[in-house]
């Protein structure tokens, strides 16, 4: 990857297109699940979104393997796509906005408490 691609995010666009092409080869229910997943998972992104692409690569692989075995997408993701996304992101260490705000609040409180103790 060259510097230009990294700065502009062009490399991520290439990856996204590659994932979309692979998903297009799968049954319709997998394609629908992918579209929903791809919209909802971005709440767990860092500034650039680079932290999510390994997760998306794993999901594409999981979907391909499951479709090849003849499994329905509901057998793969369970009864709730949102629960699947949340669990997947947390297992991989991605944090949503609440997690980031909680950490920031905890740091602020710890600083205030440290100042109070030094008085």
C-alpha positions as CSV (number, residue, x, y, z in Angstrom):
1,X,0.0,0.0,0.0
2,X,1.4,3.3,-0.9
3,X,1.2,6.6,1.0
4,X,-1.4,8.1,-1.2
5,X,-3.8,5.2,-0.9
6,X,-3.4,5.2,2.9
7,X,-4.0,8.9,3.3
8,X,-7.0,9.0,0.9
9,X,-8.5,5.7,2.1
10,X,-8.4,4.4,-1.5
11,X,-7.1,1.1,-0.2
12,X,-10.2,0.7,2.0
13,X,-12.4,1.4,-1.0
14,X,-10.7,-1.4,-2.8
15,X,-11.2,-3.7,0.1
16,X,-14.9,-2.8,0.4
17,X,-15.4,-3.5,-3.3
18,X,-13.7,-6.8,-3.0
19,X,-15.9,-7.8,-0.1
20,X,-19.0,-6.7,-2.0
21,X,-18.0,-8.8,-5.0
22,X,-17.5,-11.8,-2.9
23,X,-20.8,-11.3,-1.1
24,X,-22.6,-10.9,-4.5
25,X,-21.8,-14.6,-5.2
26,X,-23.7,-15.7,-2.1
27,X,-27.5,-16.4,-1.7
28,X,-29.8,-13.5,-1.3
29,X,-30.3,-13.8,2.5
30,X,-26.6,-13.5,3.0
31,X,-26.5,-10.5,0.8
32,X,-29.3,-8.8,2.8
33,X,-27.6,-9.6,6.1
34,X,-24.3,-8.2,4.8
35,X,-25.9,-4.9,3.7
36,X,-27.5,-4.5,7.2
37,X,-24.3,-5.6,9.0
38,X,-22.2,-3.2,6.8
39,X,-24.4,-0.3,7.8
40,X,-24.6,-1.1,11.5
41,X,-21.0,-2.0,12.3
42,X,-19.6,1.4,11.6
43,X,-20.7,2.6,15.0
44,X,-17.6,0.7,16.3
45,X,-15.1,2.4,14.1
46,X,-12.0,4.4,15.0
47,X,-11.4,7.6,13.1
48,X,-10.4,5.9,9.8
49,X,-12.4,2.7,9.9
50,X,-9.3,0.6,9.5
51,X,-10.0,-1.3,12.7
52,X,-13.2,-2.8,11.1
53,X,-11.7,-4.3,8.0
54,X,-10.2,-7.4,9.6
55,X,-13.6,-8.0,11.2
56,X,-15.4,-7.6,7.9
57,X,-12.9,-9.9,6.2
58,X,-13.7,-12.6,8.9
59,X,-17.5,-12.1,8.4
60,X,-17.1,-12.5,4.6
61,X,-15.2,-15.7,5.1
62,X,-17.7,-17.0,7.6
63,X,-20.6,-16.2,5.3
64,X,-18.8,-17.9,2.4
65,X,-18.1,-21.1,4.4
66,X,-21.6,-21.2,5.8
67,X,-23.3,-20.7,2.4
68,X,-21.1,-23.5,1.0
69,X,-22.3,-25.8,3.8
70,X,-25.9,-24.9,2.9
71,X,-26.6,-23.1,6.2
72,X,-29.3,-20.4,6.4
73,X,-28.0,-17.0,7.4
74,X,-30.1,-17.1,10.5
75,X,-28.2,-20.2,11.7
76,X,-25.0,-18.1,11.4
77,X,-26.0,-14.8,12.9
78,X,-28.7,-16.0,15.3
79,X,-32.0,-14.3,16.0
80,X,-30.7,-10.7,16.1
81,X,-28.3,-9.2,13.7
82,X,-27.6,-6.3,16.2
83,X,-26.6,-8.7,18.9
84,X,-24.3,-10.5,16.4
85,X,-22.7,-7.2,15.4
86,X,-22.2,-6.1,19.0
87,X,-20.8,-9.4,20.1
88,X,-18.5,-9.6,17.1
89,X,-17.2,-6.1,17.6
90,X,-16.6,-6.5,21.3
91,X,-14.8,-9.9,20.8
92,X,-12.5,-8.2,18.3
93,X,-11.9,-5.3,20.7
94,X,-13.7,-2.5,18.8
95,X,-15.4,0.0,20.9
96,X,-18.6,1.9,20.3
97,X,-19.2,5.6,21.2
98,X,-20.5,4.7,24.6
99,X,-17.4,2.8,25.4
100,X,-15.2,5.7,24.3
101,X,-17.2,8.2,26.3
102,X,-17.2,6.0,29.3
103,X,-13.4,5.7,29.2
104,X,-13.1,9.5,28.8
105,X,-15.4,10.1,31.7
106,X,-13.5,7.7,33.9
107,X,-10.2,9.4,33.0
108,X,-11.7,12.8,33.9
109,X,-13.0,11.6,37.2
110,X,-9.7,10.0,38.0
111,X,-7.8,13.3,37.3
112,X,-10.3,15.2,39.5
113,X,-9.9,12.7,42.3
114,X,-6.1,12.8,42.0
115,X,-6.2,16.6,42.3
116,X,-8.5,16.4,45.4
117,X,-6.1,14.0,47.1
118,X,-3.1,16.3,46.6
119,X,-4.9,19.1,48.5
